[in-house]
């Protein structure tokens, strides 16, 4: 005897009802992923625009007149800086000789030029003191 078992492919297991907390978690996760996707798309757009700008700048070559104007401006700047350095050198050089210090040492009448030195102390001889007594 031959048994024929027919499989019903259209049948699906009945789903459980979705709870509100689970649905909120799913919605929150979907919103977060959409925000991340939008940010990624904006980043891609910014990157492509930056690439296009860089390519345009690289394609622009400076003209000979622009190069000549830049060189002239650089030359003028160097001349002005040289003048400024010369003025600074003139401002630093002294116009007069600073006077040297003159000190009077002790009661002497002569003047000595240079640094002040204390006069040397005279050594007194240590002799016994003699006294006179009148008798």
C-alpha positions as CSV (number, residue, x, y, z in Angstrom):
1,X,0.0,0.0,0.0
2,X,1.3,3.4,-1.0
3,X,0.9,6.4,1.4
4,X,0.7,9.8,0.0
5,X,1.3,12.6,2.4
6,X,0.5,16.0,0.9
7,X,2.4,18.9,2.5
8,X,0.6,22.2,2.7
9,X,3.1,24.8,1.7
10,X,0.8,27.7,2.3
11,X,0.4,27.0,5.9
12,X,2.3,29.2,8.4
13,X,2.5,29.0,12.1
14,X,0.3,31.6,13.7
15,X,2.3,34.4,15.1
16,X,2.2,35.5,18.7
17,X,0.7,38.9,19.3
18,X,3.4,41.7,19.5
19,X,3.6,43.4,22.9
20,X,3.7,47.2,23.2
21,X,7.2,47.2,24.8
22,X,8.6,45.1,22.1
23,X,7.1,47.3,19.4
24,X,8.5,50.4,21.1
25,X,12.0,48.8,21.1
26,X,11.7,47.9,17.4
27,X,10.5,51.4,16.5
28,X,13.4,53.1,18.5
29,X,15.9,50.8,16.8
30,X,14.5,51.6,13.4
31,X,14.6,55.4,14.1
32,X,18.2,55.2,15.3
33,X,19.3,53.2,12.2
34,X,17.5,55.7,9.9
35,X,19.3,58.6,11.6
36,X,22.7,56.9,11.2
37,X,21.9,56.2,7.5
38,X,21.0,59.9,6.9
39,X,24.2,61.0,8.6
40,X,26.3,58.6,6.5
41,X,24.6,59.8,3.3
42,X,25.4,63.5,4.3
43,X,29.0,62.5,5.0
44,X,29.3,60.9,1.5
45,X,27.8,64.0,-0.1
46,X,30.3,66.2,1.8
47,X,33.2,64.0,0.7
48,X,32.2,64.0,-2.9
49,X,31.9,67.8,-2.9
50,X,35.3,68.2,-1.3
51,X,36.8,65.9,-3.9
52,X,35.2,67.9,-6.7
53,X,36.5,71.2,-5.2
54,X,40.0,69.7,-4.9
55,X,39.9,68.6,-8.5
56,X,38.8,72.0,-9.7
57,X,41.7,73.7,-7.7
58,X,44.2,71.2,-9.1
59,X,42.9,71.9,-12.6
60,X,43.4,75.7,-12.2
61,X,47.0,76.6,-13.0
62,X,48.4,80.0,-12.0
63,X,48.7,82.4,-15.0
64,X,52.0,84.1,-15.8
65,X,50.6,87.5,-14.7
66,X,49.6,86.1,-11.4
67,X,53.1,84.6,-10.9
68,X,54.7,87.9,-11.8
69,X,52.4,89.8,-9.4
70,X,53.3,87.4,-6.6
71,X,57.0,87.7,-7.2
72,X,56.8,91.5,-7.2
73,X,54.8,91.5,-3.9
74,X,57.4,89.1,-2.4
75,X,60.3,91.4,-3.6
76,X,58.6,94.5,-2.1
77,X,58.0,92.7,1.2
78,X,61.7,91.7,1.4
79,X,62.8,95.2,0.7
80,X,60.6,96.6,3.5
81,X,61.8,94.0,5.9
82,X,65.4,94.9,5.1
83,X,64.7,98.6,5.7
84,X,63.1,97.7,9.1
85,X,66.2,95.7,10.1
86,X,68.5,98.6,9.2
87,X,66.3,101.0,11.3
88,X,66.4,98.6,14.2
89,X,70.2,98.4,14.0
90,X,70.4,102.2,14.0
91,X,68.1,102.3,17.1
92,X,70.3,99.9,19.0
93,X,73.7,101.6,18.5
94,X,74.6,103.9,21.3
95,X,75.0,107.6,20.4
96,X,77.3,108.5,23.4
97,X,79.9,106.7,25.5
98,X,78.6,105.9,29.0
99,X,80.6,107.7,31.7
100,X,82.9,105.7,33.9
101,X,82.2,105.8,37.7
102,X,84.3,108.1,39.7
103,X,84.6,107.5,43.5
104,X,86.3,109.4,46.3
105,X,88.1,107.0,48.5
106,X,88.5,108.2,52.1
107,X,89.8,111.6,52.8
108,X,92.2,111.7,50.0
109,X,92.1,114.6,47.5
110,X,92.8,112.5,44.5
111,X,90.1,110.9,42.4
112,X,90.2,107.3,41.4
113,X,88.4,105.9,38.4
114,X,87.1,102.4,38.6
115,X,85.4,100.3,41.2
116,X,85.4,101.4,44.8
117,X,87.6,99.4,47.2
118,X,87.6,99.8,50.9
119,X,90.9,101.2,52.2
120,X,93.1,98.7,54.0
121,X,93.2,98.7,57.7
122,X,96.6,99.5,59.2
123,X,97.9,97.0,61.6
124,X,98.8,98.4,64.9
125,X,101.7,96.9,66.7
126,X,100.8,95.1,69.9
127,X,103.3,96.6,72.4
128,X,102.6,96.7,76.1
129,X,101.0,99.9,77.2
130,X,103.4,102.1,79.2
131,X,102.1,104.5,81.7
132,X,103.8,107.2,83.6
133,X,103.3,107.5,87.3
134,X,104.2,110.5,89.1
135,X,105.3,109.8,92.6
